[in-house]
Amino acid sequence: MTKLNILFLAISSVAALTSNLNTTAVYKPLYKNGKNTVVRKIEVDLPSYESVHEEAKASKLVYEPNTISTTGWSAGNLEFLSTKKFDGNEIICRNCAANRNEELEVSDIPGFGKCIGGFCEYQSTNCYYNIQQKYWWKCKPDEINNKNKIVKKNNDNCETWKSIVPFTVVSNGSKKYDLSKPITFPCNKDGFDMDLDIETTDDLYLMLSDKKVYSPTDKVVEISFNFKDKIYKITERVVGSASGGSQSSGGSRAFNGRIRISYTGSDLNIYINNEGEPFYKIANKTFKALYFAPNSGKVDVTFGYMFCYGQAECDASTAPATIEPTSALPTLTSSAQSVFTSSVQPVLTSSAQPASVTSSSAAASSIQQIEQCDTTKSIVPFTVVSNGYRKYDLSKPITFPCNKDGFDMDLDIETTDDLYLML
C-alpha cells in the first residue's frame, strides 16, 4: 500500500508585455506567512482614462511606507512596481507564474499611465493609484489633488493579522474550560485563519463562541482532539458549566505540534501539523472567543498567529491571552493550503490499512480544489478498481468548472500499484 499526497497546479503563463488589453492582472494580499506576503492574482477590467481619473481624483486615501501595512502590503513588497518581479520582494503568489522570476504584466491607460499589479502610476510622477482598493500609494499628484486629502495614520485601521502571546491552561482532571484565558477574535463573519503551536500532556478540547462573554446557556462549537487514536470531532452543543466532552478511555497522549483552525464563513476546518482533518458546515457565524480545556495536566500555547478574511473590528477586546499586531510567524511547509474532508471523521490515518484485495485499487480522499472563480469545493471520496490492464474509469471523473487561468488541487491517495491520471 502506498500513500501519496498529490498537488496539481495548473496556471496560464503570461509573458511580460505592455498592452492595451481590456483586462489587467491585480494582486490581492491575503495574509502574512512569516516575512512573506501571500497574494492572489485576479483579472479585472482595465478602466478607461475617464473612469480611473475621476476615481483617483475623488480618492482621499494616501498610504505612506509606515502605514501601507494596513492594506496587507509592506513597503518592501511594493518594490515590484520598480523591478516588475516578485523575486526578492517577500511575496508568494498562490496562483500565478510570477514566482518563476518572470516579469509581471504591464498595462497602459493612455493619458493616465502604466499599471502593474493593480497599481497605476500617474504620468511618471512616482504616485501610484490602486484601481481595486481605490487608494494612493506614496503620494497624490498636485494636479489632481484636492483639499480633502487624508493621509492614513498608523491607527486609522485595525490590523487584520495578529500574534497571540504564549499562555498556559491547567486542568485538574475535570476537562474544564478556563474562561479567564480566551483568544479573542477581531474578525467579522467572513471568517479567520489561525495557527497555534501547542504542547499538551493529554487530549485537548477547544470551544468556539460567538459571544464576547461566555454564558452557560450559549450554544457553542466544540472541537475535541484525541491524539492517540487520531480522532478529531467538531460538534455544536450547549457545554453548560464549561466542561469538555468525554473521550474514549486510554485514548490520551501528549502532543507537540501545530493546530490550524480556519473558518471561511461557511466551513470550519481543522488541520493537525498541516494535514486536513474534519470540516463542519456552519454558515454566517461571527466567532468572538476561543477557549481551551486539556483533558488533564496542562496545555501550553507557545506561539499563535491569526488573520481575518474580512475587515477587523477595532473594539475587539483582548483577554489575558493578549493579541497584538505582528508580522512574525514560524515558516510553515504548507500552511497556505486548505484541505477539506468529506466527513467529520478523518478518512486517512497513519495506522489505516485497507482490507486485502485481489486487484489493484486507488482511493482518493481529502481533496481540495481551488478554482479561479473564487470557489472552493470538496470532492466526495471515491474508489477506482482495475482488473489489471490500466483502463480508465470514465464514469468517475473529477470535473473542472475552471477556465483557462487554471486550477489548484490536492489529492490524498491510497493505491496498491502504480497510478495513471488523464487530464
DAGI-V542028 format. One record per residue. N is the residue number from 1. RES is the residue in one letter. SS is DSSP state (~ for helix, > for strand, _ for the rest). PHI is phi in degrees with one decimal (* if undefined). NEAR is the number of other C-alpha atoms within 8 Angstrom. Layout:
n: (N;N)
res: (RES;RES)
ss: (SS;SS)
phi: (PHI;PHI)
near: (NEAR;NEAR)
//
This chain:
n: (1;2;3;4;5;6;7;8;9;10;11;12;13;14;15;16;17;18;19;20;21;22;23;24;25;26;27;28;29;30;31;32;33;34;35;36;37;38;39;40;41;42;43;44;45;46;47;48;49;50;51;52;53;54;55;56;57;58;59;60;61;62;63;64;65;66;67;68;69;70;71;72;73;74;75;76;77;78;79;80;81;82;83;84;85;86;87;88;89;90;91;92;93;94;95;96;97;98;99;100;101;102;103;104;105;106;107;108;109;110;111;112;113;114;115;116;117;118;119;120;121;122;123;124;125;126;127;128;129;130;131;132;133;134;135;136;137;138;139;140;141;142;143;144;145;146;147;148;149;150;151;152;153;154;155;156;157;158;159;160;161;162;163;164;165;166;167;168;169;170;171;172;173;174;175;176;177;178;179;180;181;182;183;184;185;186;187;188;189;190;191;192;193;194;195;196;197;198;199;200;201;202;203;204;205;206;207;208;209;210;211;212;213;214;215;216;217;218;219;220;221;222;223;224;225;226;227;228;229;230;231;232;233;234;235;236;237;238;239;240;241;242;243;244;245;246;247;248;249;250;251;252;253;254;255;256;257;258;259;260;261;262;263;264;265;266;267;268;269;270;271;272;273;274;275;276;277;278;279;280;281;282;283;284;285;286;287;288;289;290;291;292;293;294;295;296;297;298;299;300;301;302;303;304;305;306;307;308;309;310;311;312;313;314;315;316;317;318;319;320;321;322;323;324;325;326;327;328;329;330;331;332;333;334;335;336;337;338;339;340;341;342;343;344;345;346;347;348;349;350;351;352;353;354;355;356;357;358;359;360;361;362;363;364;365;366;367;368;369;370;371;372;373;374;375;376;377;378;379;380;381;382;383;384;385;386;387;388;389;390;391;392;393;394;395;396;397;398;399;400;401;402;403;404;405;406;407;408;409;410;411;412;413;414;415;416;417;418;419;420;421;422;423)
res: (M;T;K;L;N;I;L;F;L;A;I;S;S;V;A;A;L;T;S;N;L;N;T;T;A;V;Y;K;P;L;Y;K;N;G;K;N;T;V;V;R;K;I;E;V;D;L;P;S;Y;E;S;V;H;E;E;A;K;A;S;K;L;V;Y;E;P;N;T;I;S;T;T;G;W;S;A;G;N;L;E;F;L;S;T;K;K;F;D;G;N;E;I;I;C;R;N;C;A;A;N;R;N;E;E;L;E;V;S;D;I;P;G;F;G;K;C;I;G;G;F;C;E;Y;Q;S;T;N;C;Y;Y;N;I;Q;Q;K;Y;W;W;K;C;K;P;D;E;I;N;N;K;N;K;I;V;K;K;N;N;D;N;C;E;T;W;K;S;I;V;P;F;T;V;V;S;N;G;S;K;K;Y;D;L;S;K;P;I;T;F;P;C;N;K;D;G;F;D;M;D;L;D;I;E;T;T;D;D;L;Y;L;M;L;S;D;K;K;V;Y;S;P;T;D;K;V;V;E;I;S;F;N;F;K;D;K;I;Y;K;I;T;E;R;V;V;G;S;A;S;G;G;S;Q;S;S;G;G;S;R;A;F;N;G;R;I;R;I;S;Y;T;G;S;D;L;N;I;Y;I;N;N;E;G;E;P;F;Y;K;I;A;N;K;T;F;K;A;L;Y;F;A;P;N;S;G;K;V;D;V;T;F;G;Y;M;F;C;Y;G;Q;A;E;C;D;A;S;T;A;P;A;T;I;E;P;T;S;A;L;P;T;L;T;S;S;A;Q;S;V;F;T;S;S;V;Q;P;V;L;T;S;S;A;Q;P;A;S;V;T;S;S;S;A;A;A;S;S;I;Q;Q;I;E;Q;C;D;T;T;K;S;I;V;P;F;T;V;V;S;N;G;Y;R;K;Y;D;L;S;K;P;I;T;F;P;C;N;K;D;G;F;D;M;D;L;D;I;E;T;T;D;D;L;Y;L;M;L)
ss: (_;>;>;>;>;>;>;>;>;>;>;_;_;_;_;_;_;>;>;_;_;_;>;>;>;>;>;>;>;>;>;>;>;_;_;>;>;>;>;>;>;>;>;>;>;_;_;_;~;~;~;~;~;~;~;~;~;~;_;_;>;>;>;_;_;_;_;~;~;~;~;_;_;_;_;_;~;~;~;~;~;~;~;_;_;_;_;_;_;_;>;>;>;_;_;_;~;~;~;~;_;_;_;_;_;>;>;>;>;_;_;_;>;>;>;>;_;_;>;>;>;_;_;_;_;_;_;>;>;>;_;_;_;_;>;>;>;_;_;_;_;~;~;~;_;_;_;_;_;>;>;_;_;_;_;_;_;_;_;_;>;>;>;>;_;_;>;>;>;>;>;_;_;_;_;>;_;_;_;_;_;_;>;>;_;_;>;_;_;_;_;>;>;>;>;>;>;>;>;>;_;_;_;>;>;>;>;>;>;_;_;_;_;_;_;_;_;_;>;>;>;>;>;>;>;>;_;_;_;_;>;>;>;>;>;>;>;>;_;_;_;_;>;_;_;_;_;_;_;_;_;_;_;_;>;>;>;>;>;>;>;>;>;_;_;_;>;>;>;>;>;>;_;_;>;>;>;>;>;>;>;_;_;_;_;_;_;_;>;>;>;>;>;>;_;_;>;>;>;>;>;>;>;>;>;>;>;>;_;_;_;>;_;_;_;_;_;_;_;_;_;_;>;>;>;_;_;_;_;_;_;_;_;_;_;_;_;_;_;_;_;_;_;_;_;_;_;_;_;_;_;_;_;_;_;_;_;_;_;_;>;>;>;>;>;>;>;>;>;>;>;_;_;_;_;>;>;_;_;_;_;>;>;>;>;_;_;_;_;_;_;_;_;_;_;_;_;_;_;_;_;_;_;_;_;>;>;>;>;>;>;>;>;>;>;_;_;_;_;_;_;_;_)
phi: (*;-116.6;-108.8;-129.0;-120.6;-109.9;-111.8;-100.3;-137.8;-119.5;-137.6;-93.2;-79.2;-124.4;-72.5;-71.0;-159.4;-105.0;-144.6;-116.7;-68.3;-80.8;-124.6;-145.2;-85.8;-119.6;-108.4;-107.6;-68.1;-100.8;-170.2;-97.3;-125.7;66.2;-83.2;-86.9;-101.2;-88.2;-125.1;-129.1;-87.3;-131.2;-91.4;-128.6;-68.3;-76.3;-71.2;-76.1;-58.9;-61.4;-70.8;-70.0;-66.3;-67.1;-64.2;-65.6;-66.9;-78.5;-65.9;-103.6;-94.4;-128.7;-100.3;-111.6;-54.7;-87.3;-125.4;-63.4;-62.6;-68.7;-91.2;104.4;-92.0;-118.1;-60.6;-65.5;-55.3;-77.2;-64.2;-62.9;-66.3;-94.9;-83.3;61.8;-140.0;-84.4;-58.5;85.2;-108.6;58.4;-124.3;-118.1;-97.1;-72.1;-143.6;-140.5;-86.5;-65.8;-66.0;-91.5;66.1;-81.6;-70.7;-77.9;-65.9;-115.0;-113.1;-128.7;-109.7;-52.9;93.7;-103.5;153.4;-84.1;-123.8;-132.8;63.1;97.1;-101.6;-111.1;-80.5;-82.7;44.7;57.0;-92.0;68.2;-107.4;-114.2;-107.2;-87.7;-74.8;-89.0;-100.3;63.2;-140.7;-99.6;-113.7;82.8;-165.8;-121.8;-57.7;-59.8;-69.2;-121.2;-76.2;-140.2;-72.9;-99.6;-58.6;-117.7;-87.2;-67.0;-97.7;-58.9;-100.2;-71.8;-124.1;-85.9;-65.7;-98.1;-131.6;-138.3;-104.0;-118.7;-65.4;-54.1;-153.6;-130.5;-120.5;-111.9;-113.4;-91.4;104.2;-103.6;52.8;-97.9;-68.6;-90.0;-75.9;-88.4;-131.6;-83.5;-95.6;-93.9;-112.4;-92.3;-86.1;-95.3;-71.4;-67.3;107.8;-155.2;-139.7;-134.5;-113.3;-129.9;-89.3;-120.4;-125.2;-134.5;-91.4;-156.9;-58.9;-132.7;-122.5;-123.2;-125.0;-100.6;-121.6;-93.5;-112.0;-69.6;-122.1;-74.1;-125.0;-58.5;-90.3;-72.5;-86.1;-126.1;-106.0;-112.1;-115.6;-111.3;-120.4;-99.1;-72.1;-65.9;-89.0;54.5;-112.4;-127.2;-126.7;-122.5;-135.1;-106.6;-164.6;-92.4;-75.4;83.1;-79.5;67.2;-106.4;-67.5;-73.9;-105.4;-104.2;-68.8;-64.6;73.6;-97.2;-96.4;-166.8;-70.8;-140.6;-138.0;178.9;-112.0;-112.7;-118.5;-123.7;-132.0;-126.1;-98.9;97.9;-140.7;-122.7;-103.8;-123.2;-127.2;-137.6;-113.1;49.8;72.2;-103.7;-69.0;-117.3;-75.3;-130.3;-135.5;-80.3;-156.2;-100.1;56.6;-95.8;-112.7;-70.6;-117.2;-153.2;-124.8;-114.2;-119.6;-148.4;-71.4;-59.6;-160.6;70.2;-144.0;-127.0;-107.2;-93.3;-87.2;-160.8;-149.2;-152.3;-147.0;-142.4;-96.1;-74.1;-114.1;-74.9;-94.9;-94.3;-68.9;-96.0;-62.4;-77.4;-114.3;-104.5;-52.5;-78.2;-59.4;-107.7;-144.1;-63.4;-165.0;-126.3;-91.6;-153.4;-56.0;-60.5;-108.5;-77.1;-150.9;-65.0;-76.2;-86.1;-115.9;-123.3;-108.9;-105.5;-93.3;-147.6;-68.5;-90.2;-60.4;-81.5;-114.9;-133.5;-66.5;-99.4;-74.0;-130.3;-74.2;-65.6;-61.6;-128.3;-99.0;-126.8;-70.7;-144.1;-137.1;-117.5;-111.1;-147.5;49.6;-105.6;-121.4;-130.4;-103.8;-105.3;-69.5;-86.9;65.7;-116.1;-125.7;-129.5;-98.0;-116.8;-61.7;-54.3;-148.3;-129.7;-118.8;-113.7;-110.8;-94.5;112.7;-135.1;43.6;-99.7;-70.2;-87.4;-75.4;-88.5;-130.6;-82.5;-95.6;-91.8;-115.4;-91.0;-82.3;-94.9;-69.7;-67.5;109.4;-155.4;-139.4;-139.9;-111.4;-127.2;-95.0;-121.5;-117.5;-140.2;-97.1;-157.4;-58.6;-129.3;-122.1;-123.3;-124.7;-99.3)
near: (7;7;8;8;8;8;8;8;8;8;11;9;6;6;8;9;8;8;7;7;7;6;8;13;12;13;10;8;11;10;10;11;13;9;9;9;15;13;13;12;12;8;8;8;7;9;7;7;10;6;8;10;9;8;9;12;9;6;10;9;11;14;13;11;9;7;10;13;10;11;6;10;11;9;10;7;12;9;9;10;10;5;7;10;12;14;8;5;11;11;12;10;12;8;9;11;11;11;10;5;8;10;9;12;14;12;13;11;13;6;6;12;12;12;12;14;12;12;12;13;14;13;8;7;7;8;13;13;13;12;10;6;5;11;13;15;13;11;11;11;9;6;4;8;9;7;4;5;10;7;9;10;6;8;5;6;7;9;8;13;13;13;14;13;11;10;8;8;12;10;13;7;8;9;14;11;11;10;7;6;11;13;13;13;8;13;17;12;10;13;16;13;12;11;11;12;12;14;12;14;12;14;17;13;15;11;11;12;14;10;8;9;4;8;6;9;7;10;9;12;11;12;11;12;11;14;14;8;6;8;10;14;10;12;7;8;8;9;12;9;5;8;11;12;7;4;6;5;5;4;11;10;10;10;11;8;9;11;13;13;11;12;12;10;12;10;12;13;14;12;12;11;8;11;7;13;16;16;14;9;7;9;7;8;10;10;13;13;13;11;13;13;17;19;13;13;12;12;14;11;12;11;11;13;12;12;11;15;12;11;8;11;9;7;5;8;7;9;11;7;12;9;12;8;8;7;11;8;9;6;6;6;5;6;7;4;5;7;13;14;17;12;8;12;9;11;9;6;7;4;4;6;5;4;4;4;5;4;8;12;11;12;11;12;15;16;15;15;11;11;12;10;5;6;7;8;8;11;10;7;10;7;8;9;8;10;7;6;5;7;5;4;7;5;4;6;6;4;4;4;5;10;6;6;9;12;14;13;11;13;13;12;12;11;13;9;8;5;6;5;4;3;2)
//
